[in-house]
Every structure is written in structure tokens, then in C-alpha cells.
Amino acid sequence: MDTAEKPNVDLNTGAVITEDTIVQLREMMAAQNPEWTLAKRQWHYRATRDTIRHWAWGIGDDNPLWVDNEYGKTTQWGTNLAPPTFLYSAAAGPKHENSTGARRGGKGGPLAGIHAIWAKEEWEWKRHIVRGMQTFCSEDKTVDVIPHESKFGGMIAEVISENRFFTEDGEHLASKRISFLHFGRKSAADRGKINDITRQVWSDEMLEKLLADLELERVRGATDLRWDDVVVGEDIPHVVKGPLTVSEMITFYQGWGGSYRAASEIAHKYIKKHPKVNVPDRVGRFPDFPGRAHMDPQWARECGFPDAYDVGSQRASWLAHAVTNWMGDNAMLTNYSIKLTGLNIIGDATWVTGRVTGKREVAGERLIDLALTATNQRGKVTAVATATVRPPK
């Protein structure tokens, strides 16, 4: 069916960012509750054997420290740990009903009907996440609103927000500061600035190289990372992700949870309350949610993208995976910062490489700094990151 034959369906794509949008967002930021209130509806509240495995498998990480029950018993922890990025699954789920209200649940707030893409993020962890631990996430707290003019989608609102994570005893577990870029869907689609990227066709030779590189992944495991043995400038073992498929996206969502995940009666009830979150199928006219841009190429194109694409937290976790492989069971990832620099669409693969950039001592603690890069099969860098690791004493 060509465009002329498609039914006239309101896809909720017409909203745009304006100066008034920025004003409203800043007013809402100023009126926020200064306290860290907990989200009422998380995807995961506890790091259990199953939730840890589902998250780890969802990012393609089968480190026995996370997923092997018997191996966990042999460690100093006496059980499994969760990957540091497990907390993404505590910050996911339908908690948007209780968030800052920038979309007012899809009822007409300043960002209702506006698309968003993950841009960059900073993490700080205070302690390891041990199996059995409860992990509570705060509501988003907006810390800045920055307008940008873009060739991609006209005016863009960059909204920077922070979450904090706590144990059941109220101990501060970690902090996450994230930047989302918000833009009008139709205006981005009309401009078509990134539609020159096409889905990769993989040759046998390309697949053979990818599989050979996959075999080179190394997990340090129980062998301690030794400060004295680390050399500034040395490379860490790489990890390879993809080629990205819809099946991989579904596997990731099972661990992550995502937002606007609802089925049948629950979905219809939610859309009735919040009509602006409904972005129906153009041909079939049945209701759906905007997050399907990560699996539905047609809807992705309605939002200005050339194809369905990965989730920001998914790619961030891939780069962190290379760090946790290298640092071993007893070291700790304390800080992590990542910025996406390009698209990763269905069919793309990602090679994550890293290098030691420094060794330092702060307040009696020895720290190791790393720089990481994600590069696709086209040779394009799609993400850059830095990480700080505290080796065991």
C-alpha cells in the first residue's frame, strides 16, 4: 500500500518543540519536590537469581559471576552479583505514571506527543549489587533544560534528569544522570537528515570475521586485577554485539522492562487515560506505543529514523560489559560516562574496544581509568565512554 492509499490516521506525530515548551519545562523543573521520592512502579525491585540472569542475558553477558549459581557460591560474596548496569531495570517499567509530568501521562503536557532519544549519561556506584538486595529507584528529577536548533528535527529540548537508587535500608546505592533529546516526530521525518543509512547485507566473509572476533572475548573472573600489573596505554579485550535483530531487542526488553509496556486490557485502559501515548499502526489503525520504534521500521521512519534502532541503555550496557569482563570478580566499577555518537539500526554489529588511560590515587584509593569506543561494521564510531575501576586491595 503506498502513501496515498494509507488510511487517514492520527499518529500523534504533529507536536513540535517551541520556545513555550522550554518555558513550561523550566517552570516544572523549578516547581519540583526537592526530596528524592521513590518510583511507585518499577520493573525490578530486587536483584534475584532470575532478574539478574534476565538482565545479563538481555545484554548478551553470560559472565558466571552473574548467571551461574554454583560459581557464585565460590566467590568472596558467597552468591552472585548483578552487573552494575542491572539498575537500568530498576529505573524502567511503567513508573512514568508517577514521573515529573512533562508529558502529564500523555494528557497534554509540554512533551506530550514528542519523541525522545537517549543522548548521554553518567553513573556513579557506591557499592556492589549483591543477589537478594532490594533496589529502589527515585522518580526522575530534572536538573536542566537546554534548547538546541537541529537539522534533524527543528528545535530540540535537551532535558537532563537524575535518578538515585537506594537499598531497602535507605542506603544510597548509585546515581544516574541522563540526557534525552526531545523533538517533533513529523518535523524530523520531513527533514529526513539521516535516511541515508541502509540495513546491512552481511556476506559470508563478514559473518566469519564477526564470529572469529566473538571467540576472542575474555572474562578475568576470579583472578584479581592487580594495580601494579596494569599498564597505561594497554588495550582491554573487546566484546562484539549483534548484528542487532528484533529477537535481540525482545530479549533485551525481557530484562530491562522499558517504558509503556502494557498488554491487552491494561494497554487499552492506559491509552484511554493518556491518549497522547497512542501511536497507532498507520495501516491497521490498532493502538500502540511509541517505543516500538526500536522494533518497527515503519514507525521508526515516521519518527525520522531510517530503520528500527537499539535502546540507549542497551548500548551503554554493552560498553560496560567490556569493563566488567576485564576487571574481574573482585574489582568495582565506580564511575561511567557514555555518549552516543551515531545510530545503531537493525542489522548493525558493534565492536567494543577499550584502553587504559590512567592510574591514580584519590583519598587513599587506587583507581584505574579507561576509555571505550563502540564501532560498527561500517567503521563508524557510534558511542564513546569513560570508566573508572577500583581494583581489589
C-alpha positions in Angstrom: 0.0 0.0 0.0 1.6 3.3 -1.0 1.2 6.5 1.0 -1.8 7.8 -1.0 -3.7 4.6 -0.1 -3.0 4.7 3.6 -5.9 5.5 5.9 -6.0 8.9 7.4 -4.8 8.0 11.0 -3.8 10.5 13.7 -0.4 9.1 14.6 0.3 11.8 17.3 3.2 13.0 15.2 2.4 16.6 14.8 3.6 18.1 18.1 6.8 20.2 17.9 9.1 21.8 20.4 8.7 25.6 20.7 10.1 28.4 22.9 6.9 28.0 25.1 7.8 24.3 25.5 11.1 25.3 27.0 9.5 27.8 29.3 7.0 25.2 30.6 9.7 22.6 31.2 11.7 25.1 33.2 8.7 26.1 35.2 8.0 22.5 36.0 11.7 22.0 36.9 11.5 24.9 39.4 8.4 23.5 41.0 9.8 20.0 41.6 9.7 18.4 45.0 13.3 18.8 46.4 13.1 15.4 48.1 14.0 12.1 46.4 10.7 10.4 46.2 10.7 6.7 45.2 9.1 5.5 42.0 5.9 3.6 42.6 6.1 1.2 39.7 9.5 -0.3 38.9 10.2 -3.2 36.6 12.6 -4.9 39.1 12.6 -4.2 42.8 15.1 -6.9 43.8 18.2 -8.5 42.4 17.1 -12.1 42.4 18.6 -15.1 40.6 16.1 -14.7 37.8 16.1 -10.9 37.4 19.9 -10.8 37.3 20.0 -13.5 34.7 17.3 -12.0 32.6 19.2 -8.6 32.6 22.6 -10.2 31.9 21.2 -12.4 29.1 19.4 -9.4 27.7 22.7 -7.7 27.0 24.4 -10.8 25.9 26.6 -11.2 29.0 27.0 -14.7 30.4 29.7 -14.0 33.0 29.3 -16.7 35.6 29.6 -14.1 38.3 26.1 -13.0 37.3 24.4 -16.2 35.9 26.0 -19.3 37.4 24.5 -20.2 40.8 27.3 -22.6 41.8 30.1 -20.3 40.6 28.6 -17.5 42.8 29.0 -19.7 45.9 32.8 -19.9 45.3 33.3 -16.1 45.3 34.0 -13.9 48.3 30.4 -12.8 48.0 29.1 -16.4 48.5 26.5 -15.7 45.9 26.0 -14.0 42.5 26.4 -10.3 41.9 24.4 -8.3 39.4 26.1 -6.3 36.7 26.3 -2.6 37.7 24.0 -1.8 34.8 21.3 -4.0 36.3 20.0 -0.8 37.8 18.6 0.2 34.4 15.9 -2.4 35.1 15.1 -0.7 38.4 14.8 2.6 36.5 12.5 1.0 33.9 8.8 0.0 33.9 5.6 2.0 33.9 6.8 4.4 36.5 6.1 7.2 34.0 2.6 7.5 35.5 4.3 9.0 38.6 7.1 10.9 37.0 7.7 14.7 36.7 4.7 15.2 34.5 6.5 16.6 31.4 4.0 14.6 29.4 1.3 14.6 32.1 0.8 11.0 31.3 0.1 11.8 27.7 -2.7 14.2 28.5 -1.2 17.4 27.0 1.9 18.3 29.0 4.7 20.2 27.2 6.2 16.9 25.9 3.0 15.1 25.0 3.3 13.6 21.5 7.0 14.4 21.4 9.6 11.8 20.5 12.8 11.3 22.6 16.2 9.8 22.0 18.8 8.9 24.6 21.9 11.0 24.2 24.4 10.7 27.1 24.6 9.5 30.6 26.8 9.5 33.8 26.8 6.8 36.5 28.3 6.6 40.0 28.1 3.4 42.0 28.6 3.3 45.8 28.7 -0.5 46.3 28.2 -3.8 44.5 24.8 -5.1 43.8 24.6 -8.5 45.6 21.9 -11.1 44.8 19.0 -10.7 47.2 19.4 -6.9 47.5 16.4 -4.7 47.1 17.0 -1.8 44.6 14.7 1.2 44.8 14.7 3.9 42.2 13.7 7.5 42.7 11.5 9.4 40.4 13.3 11.5 37.7 14.4 14.9 38.9 15.0 17.4 36.1 18.3 19.3 36.6 18.5 21.3 33.4 16.5 22.1 30.2 18.6 23.2 27.2 17.1 24.3 23.8 19.0 23.4 20.6 18.4 24.1 16.9 18.9 20.9 14.9 19.0 20.0 11.2 17.4 16.7 12.2 14.1 17.8 13.9 13.9 21.6 14.2 14.1 22.8 17.7 15.1 20.2 20.2 14.7 20.3 24.0 17.6 18.6 25.8 16.2 17.5 29.2 18.8 16.4 31.8 17.5 14.4 34.7 18.8 12.5 37.6 17.8 9.3 39.4 19.1 7.9 42.6 19.0 4.3 43.8 18.7 3.1 47.3 18.8 -0.2 49.3 15.9 -1.3 51.5 17.6 0.4 54.4 17.7 3.7 52.5 21.4 3.4 51.8 22.4 5.4 48.7 23.4 2.7 46.1 24.0 4.6 42.9 23.2 7.8 40.9 22.4 8.2 37.2 22.3 11.4 35.3 20.8 11.2 31.8 20.3 13.5 28.8 17.4 13.0 26.5 16.8 14.9 23.2 13.1 15.7 22.6 11.9 16.6 19.1 8.8 16.6 16.8 8.3 13.3 15.0 6.8 14.6 11.8 9.3 17.5 11.5 12.2 15.0 11.8 10.6 12.7 9.3 10.0 15.5 6.8 13.6 16.6 7.0 15.0 13.1 6.6 18.5 14.1 7.5 19.7 10.6 8.5 17.8 8.4 6.0 21.0 7.7 4.0 21.8 4.7 6.3 20.5 1.4 5.0 20.3 -2.0 6.5 23.5 -4.0 6.2 23.6 -7.1 3.9 26.1 -9.5 5.5 28.4 -11.6 3.3 29.7 -14.9 4.5 33.2 -13.4 4.9 31.8 -10.6 7.1 30.0 -13.1 9.3 33.0 -15.3 9.6 35.1 -12.4 10.8 32.4 -11.4 13.4 32.2 -14.9 14.7 36.0 -15.2 14.9 36.1 -11.9 16.9 33.4 -13.2 19.2 35.7 -16.1 20.1 38.3 -13.7 21.4 36.1 -12.4 24.3 37.8 -13.0 27.7 36.5 -12.9 31.2 39.0 -12.3 34.0 36.8 -14.0 36.6 38.4 -14.9 40.0 41.9 -13.8 39.1 42.3 -10.4 40.8 43.0 -7.3 38.8 46.4 -6.1 40.1 47.2 -2.4 40.2 50.9 -3.0 39.7 50.4 -5.1 36.6 48.1 -2.6 34.8 50.0 -0.6 32.1 48.7 2.8 31.0 48.0 2.6 27.3 47.3 -1.2 27.2 44.2 -2.4 25.4 41.5 -4.4 27.2 39.8 -7.4 25.5 37.0 -6.4 23.2 33.4 -7.6 23.1 31.3 -7.9 20.0 27.5 -7.3 19.9 25.0 -8.1 17.2 24.2 -8.0 14.4 21.2 -6.4 16.0 17.9 -8.2 15.4 14.3 -7.9 16.5 14.8 -11.1 18.5 17.7 -9.4 20.4 15.5 -6.4 21.1 12.8 -8.6 22.6 15.4 -10.4 24.7 16.7 -7.1 26.0 13.2 -5.9 26.9 12.6 -9.0 28.9 15.4 -8.0 31.2 15.1 -4.2 31.0 11.3 -3.7 31.1 11.3 -0.4 29.2 8.6 2.1 29.4 5.0 2.0 28.2 5.0 -1.8 28.3 1.4 -3.0 28.6 -0.8 -5.7 27.1 -4.4 -6.0 26.1 -6.8 -4.7 28.8 -4.0 -2.8 30.6 -2.9 -1.1 27.4 -6.4 -0.1 26.5 -7.0 1.3 29.9 -3.8 3.2 29.9 -4.4 4.7 26.4 -8.0 5.7 27.5 -6.4 7.7 30.4 -3.5 9.0 28.3 -4.5 9.3 24.7 -1.3 11.1 23.5 0.8 8.0 24.1 -1.2 6.2 21.4 0.7 6.0 18.1 -1.5 3.6 16.1 -0.3 1.4 13.2 -0.8 3.5 10.1 -2.4 0.8 8.0 -4.2 -1.4 10.6 -5.2 1.6 12.9 -4.8 -0.6 16.0 -3.4 1.2 19.1 0.3 1.0 20.0 3.1 2.8 21.9 6.0 5.0 20.7 8.7 2.6 22.0 8.0 0.3 19.1 10.4 2.5 17.0 13.1 0.1 18.4 11.5 -2.9 16.5 9.1 -1.5 13.9 10.9 0.0 10.9 7.8 1.8 9.5 7.2 3.6 12.8 10.9 4.4 13.1 10.6 6.2 9.7 7.5 8.1 10.9 9.8 9.5 13.7 12.6 10.5 11.3 14.9 7.4 11.5 16.0 5.2 8.6 15.1 1.9 10.4 14.4 0.4 13.9 17.2 1.1 16.3 18.6 0.0 19.6 17.9 1.4 23.1 20.5 3.8 24.6 20.7 1.9 27.9 21.3 -1.3 25.8 24.3 0.1 24.0 25.6 1.7 27.2 25.5 -1.7 28.9 27.4 -3.3 26.0 30.4 -0.9 26.6 30.2 -1.5 30.4 30.2 -5.3 29.7 33.8 -4.9 28.3 34.8 -3.2 31.5 33.3 -5.9 33.8 34.9 -8.7 31.8 38.3 -7.0 32.2 38.1 -6.0 35.8 37.2 -9.4 37.3 35.0 -10.6 40.2 36.5 -8.5 43.0 37.1 -5.1 41.4 34.3 -2.4 41.3 33.1 -0.1 38.5 32.7 3.2 40.4 32.1 5.7 37.6 30.9 5.5 34.0 30.1 8.1 31.4 28.8 7.5 27.8 27.7 9.5 24.8 26.0 8.1 21.7 27.5 9.5 18.5 25.6 7.6 15.8 22.7 5.3 15.1 22.8 1.5 15.6 20.0 0.1 13.4 18.7 -3.4 12.8 21.4 -5.5 11.1 24.3 -3.5 12.6 27.0 -5.1 14.7 29.1 -3.3 17.4 32.8 -3.9 18.3 33.5 -2.5 21.8 37.2 -1.7 22.4 38.9 -0.1 25.4 42.2 1.2 26.6 43.7 2.1 30.0 44.2 5.8 30.1 45.4 6.4 33.6 46.2 5.2 37.1 45.7 7.4 40.1 45.2 7.5 43.9 42.4 9.5 45.4 41.8 9.7 49.2 43.9 6.5 49.7 42.0 4.6 46.9 43.8 3.3 43.8 41.7 3.9 40.7 42.2 2.9 37.0 40.7 5.0 34.2 39.5 3.6 30.9 38.3 4.9 27.5 35.9 2.9 25.4 34.7 3.0 21.9 31.8 1.4 20.0 32.4 0.9 16.3 30.1 -0.7 13.8 30.8 -2.8 10.7 30.9 0.3 8.6 33.8 1.6 10.6 31.7 4.4 12.2 32.0 5.2 15.9 28.6 5.0 17.4 29.4 5.6 21.1 32.3 6.7 23.3 32.7 6.2 27.0 35.0 6.5 30.0 35.0 4.3 33.1 36.8 4.2 36.4 37.6 0.9 38.2 38.7 0.3 41.8 40.8 -2.8 41.9 40.7 -5.1 44.9 43.1 -4.2 47.8 
